[in-house]
Amino acid sequence: MARGIISDYDNDPVHEGGTPMPAPKEVQPADPGKKTSEILAQTADERTVKMDLQNAKCYWNDEEFSQGERVSAGGTCYECSFGRWLPIED
């Protein structure tokens, strides 16, 4: 999945199609007693993703999120990517 790009005119993150990306949803820190998808370490590596994960949902404290949706917890922003949370620079 391609990450958002920065527009030249207003410096706001946008999707590749040119529509503004919504601000990440503020959430509480992950509760180990609730369903939360795996949180991966930040990496610059591009990896091959199994096609069955293409539409995988992410969960944060039992709440479901779709591919590309973002949350922010404890000052860190995460993006749902193939059923896992990736830390991103907001």
C-alpha positions in Angstrom: 0.0 0.0 0.0 1.3 3.4 -0.8 1.4 5.8 2.0 -0.1 9.3 1.7 1.8 11.9 -0.2 2.4 15.5 0.8 0.7 18.0 -1.4 2.7 21.0 -2.6 0.0 23.6 -2.0 -0.9 23.2 1.6 1.5 20.6 3.1 -1.5 18.5 4.3 -1.2 14.7 3.8 -3.3 13.5 0.9 -4.2 10.1 -0.6 -2.7 9.3 -4.0 -6.1 10.2 -5.5 -5.7 13.8 -4.2 -8.3 13.6 -1.4 -7.2 14.8 2.1 -6.4 12.1 4.6 -8.5 12.4 7.8 -6.7 13.0 11.0 -5.8 9.9 13.0 -8.4 8.8 15.6 -7.3 9.4 19.2 -7.4 6.1 21.0 -6.4 4.8 24.5 -3.2 2.8 24.8 -3.6 -0.8 23.7 -5.4 -2.9 26.4 -4.0 -6.4 26.5 -7.4 -7.7 27.6 -9.0 -6.5 24.4 -8.5 -7.5 20.7 -5.7 -5.4 19.2 -3.9 -6.3 16.0 -0.1 -6.8 16.0 1.9 -3.6 16.2 5.0 -3.8 14.1 8.2 -1.9 14.6 8.9 1.0 12.2 10.9 -0.2 9.2 11.9 1.2 5.8 11.8 -2.3 4.3 9.2 -3.1 1.7 7.9 -6.6 2.1 5.7 -9.0 0.1 2.2 -9.3 1.5 0.1 -12.4 1.0 -3.0 -11.6 -1.1 -5.3 -13.0 1.6 -4.1 -10.2 3.9 -5.0 -7.5 1.3 -8.3 -6.6 2.9 -7.5 -7.7 6.5 -9.0 -5.5 9.1 -7.1 -4.1 12.1 -8.3 -3.9 15.6 -7.5 -1.6 18.5 -9.1 -2.3 21.9 -11.9 -4.3 20.2 -12.7 -1.5 17.6 -12.4 -2.5 13.9 -10.4 -0.4 11.4 -10.0 -0.7 7.6 -6.9 -0.7 5.5 -5.2 2.8 5.6 -7.1 4.1 8.6 -5.0 5.7 11.3 -5.0 6.0 15.0 -2.9 7.9 17.5 -2.1 6.7 21.0 0.5 8.0 23.4 1.9 10.4 20.9 2.5 7.8 18.3 0.5 7.5 15.0 -0.2 4.1 13.5 -1.7 3.1 10.2 -3.7 -0.1 9.5 -1.7 -2.1 6.9 -2.7 -5.6 6.0 -4.2 -6.4 9.4 -1.3 -5.0 11.4 -0.5 -1.5 12.8 2.6 0.3 11.4 4.0 3.3 13.2 4.1 6.3 10.9 5.3 9.8 11.1 2.2 12.0 11.3 
